[in-house]
Amino acid sequence: QVQLVESGGGLVQAGDSLRLSCAASGGTFSVYVMGWFRQALGKERQFVGVISWSGEVSYYEDSVKGRFTISRDNAKNTVYLQMNSLKPEDTAVYYCAAGPRVLRMSDVGTRRNPEQYNYWGQGTQVTVSS
């Protein structure tokens, strides 16, 4: 059983940056594909990005591409979401999630659905004011 705890959310202004962290415990962190999702009020949970178990590859939703970067430190059992040039439409609760490895590195980018992940954090609120 893997436990995930997000941190780093807050209230920022448009154009600012934030770095979210997701600390894992209770499992072998380095075997998991790690995803970030977000859910705005009244909307469905949305894919943000995903990183492979090694950190070698990552994929992003189009609206955050070039602004957000996912990284991981397997020695610290932590995955990060660096968010730059934040916009009001980025306002949401952000969740990290852990899912099983895929056979091919190229398949990491197919992990865009919440149903493909086994473990979830409790979420951290990010609010971007205009």
N, C-alpha and C positions, 0 to 999 in steps of 0.2 A: 504494500500500500504506500503510495507516494503522497506526501502532503506538500502543497504549494502555497506560498505566502507572498503576495505582491506588496510592494511599497513604492513610495516616490510620487504618488499622485498629488494634485493640489490645484490651486487656482492661479492661473497665469494670464498674461495678456497676449493678444495675437502677436505673432512674431517671436515669442519667447521659446525657450527650450525646456524640456524636462527629460529626466532619465528614470524610467521605471525599472525596478528590480523584481525578480521572482526567485525566491529561495526555495530549494527543494530539500526534502528530507524523507527518510524511510524507504528509499529504494536506490537502485543504481542509476544515478542521474544520467550518466554518459551514454546509456543505451536508448534514451528517449529522444524522439523528435519533439521539439518544443514550439508551440504556436502561441501567438498573441491574437486575441479577439477583443472586440469592443461592442458595447451595447448602449446606444443612446436611449433616452427616455421614450418609451412607446414604440421602439423599433426592435427588430430582430437582431440577434447577435451576429456580428459581422467579422469576417476574417480580416486581419491586419497584416500578418506575416508569419513565416515559419522558418526555422533553422534546423539544419541536420544535426544528428547526434554528435558529430565531430566539430560542428561550427564551420564546416568547409563551404557549404552553400546555404543561401537564404533566398526566399521569395517574398514578394510583397503585393498587396492589393494596389491597384493602379493609383488610387487617390493619395496614397502615402509614399509611393515610390519616389526616391530622391530626397525625401524629407525624414523618413524614419529608417533606423538601422537596428537590426537585431544582432546581438552577440551573446556568447556564452563563455563561462569559465567553469569547465568541468571540475577543476580542482576545488572550486568554491561552491559547487552545486547550485550555480546561479545563472539565470538568463536575464539579459537586459533588453530594454527597448528604449533607444535614444530617439527622442522626438524633437525635431528642429522645425523652425518656421511654423509654429502651431497656428491653427486657424480655429475660429469659433465652431466650425463643423466637426472638429476633432473632439468636441466635448462628448464624453461618454464614460461609462465604467469600463475599465480595461482589465481583461482577464488573461492570465497565462494558463496554458494547458499542456499536458504531457501525453504523447501518443507513442505507440510502438514503432520500432524501426521499420523501414521499407526495404525491399530487396535491392533496389537500385537508387543511387543518389539522385538520379533524375526524377524519381517518383516523389521526392520530398515536396516538390511544388504542387503535387496533387492533394496534399493534406490541407484542404481549405474549408472543410465542413466540421462543425462542432462534434458531429457524431463519430468522427474519426479519432477522437481523443478520449482517453480513459480517466484522466485526473485533471481537476480544475482547482484554481485558487479561488479566494473569496471576492476578488476584484478590488480595484482601487480607482477612485473617482478622479477624473481629469476634467477640469473646467477651464475653457479658454474664453476670455472676455474680449469683446471687440473694442 
